[in-house]
Amino acid sequence: MFQGDREEDNVWEGDGAESRPRDNYSGLQFALAYTLQDEPCSDWVCFERVELEHTTGYALPFDNNSKSLEVTMQLAGIPLYFWERTGYISDLVDYYKYTNSWGIGMEFLH
């Protein structure tokens, strides 16, 4: 009740007065994941999973598209995943901005 207007409507945020409903950028998600079982592994590298994801808004389907690719592997016994993302919703703060990002992390599947 005492919060006031949404933060994204603040004039000091640059284009804050512009309307950017989140349902234009997210809400529909399509993903394909493949778990690599019984695949040959070398002494150092063992690929475990590949995932491709497409996200778009349900208010304006396929106007604001996002795509991501994630590869999970064991590298010298360390469970790592590498990801790449292009599109929107890379961060809640700037969900309406088109960005390209990539990263590395650790993932425990079991």
N, C-alpha and C positions, 0 to 999 in steps of 0.2 A: 504494500500500500504506500509506503514512503519512498520507494525506490525511484520513482519518476520515470523519465523516458529511458529507452534502451540505450546502452552505451554507444552503440553504432550510430545513433542519431546525433551525437555531439558534433557541433560545427568545427571544433578544434581538431578533429580527427581527419581533416582534409576533406574527403568526399563523404563525410559522415551523414549528411542529410539525404544522400541517395538511397533509394529503396533497394535492399539486397536480401530478399527473403531466402532463408536456407533451403526451402523446398525447391528452389531453382537449381541448386547445386548438388543435392543429395536426396536419398530416399529410395532410389532404384539401384540395385547392385547385382551384378552378374559375375560369377567367379568360376574358374576352372582350376582344379588342383589335381596334381598327379603325384602319388607317393611311389618312389622308385624302390621297389622291393626286388630282391634277388638280382640286383644289378651288380656287375663286377666293380670292385673297389681296388684302388691301388694302395700302397702302404701309407700314403699321405693323405689322399683325398677320397672321400666317398660321398657322392651326391645322394640326397635323401628325398627331397620334395621340390616341386616347382609349382608356383601358383600365379595365375594371371587373373587380374580383376578389372572390371569396368564399372564405374559409378557415374550416375547422372541424376538430375533432379526429376521429381515426379510432376512438378508443376509445368516445366518446360522440358519434356523428355528429349535427350540427345542434343540440347543446345549448349550445355555446359558439361563437357565430358571429362572424366578423369580415368587414367589407366595406371596400373601398377603391376610390377613383376617382382616376384620374390623367389629366391633360390636358397634352399637349406642344404647344408653339407656338414660333414665331419672333416675338419682339416687338422691333421695330426692329433686326432682324438678330441678336438675342441668343437662343440656344436655351434656353428656360425650360420647366420643367414645374411644375404645381401639383398637389398631391395632398391628399386628405382620407381619413382612416381612422377607423373606429369599430369597436370590438371589443377583441380580445385580441392579444397578441404584438406590441405596439407597441415593446417593448424587451425584451431577454432578461432583464433584471433583474426586471421585473414582468410577465412573460408571462401570468400568471394574473389580472391586474387588468383590468377593463373600462375602456377609456379612449377619448376622442375626441381626435384630433390632426389637424393640417394643416400644410402647409409649402410651400416653394418651393425649386427647385433648378435646376441647369443640366444639360442632357442633350444629348449629341452623338450623333446617329443614324448618321452616316456615318463 
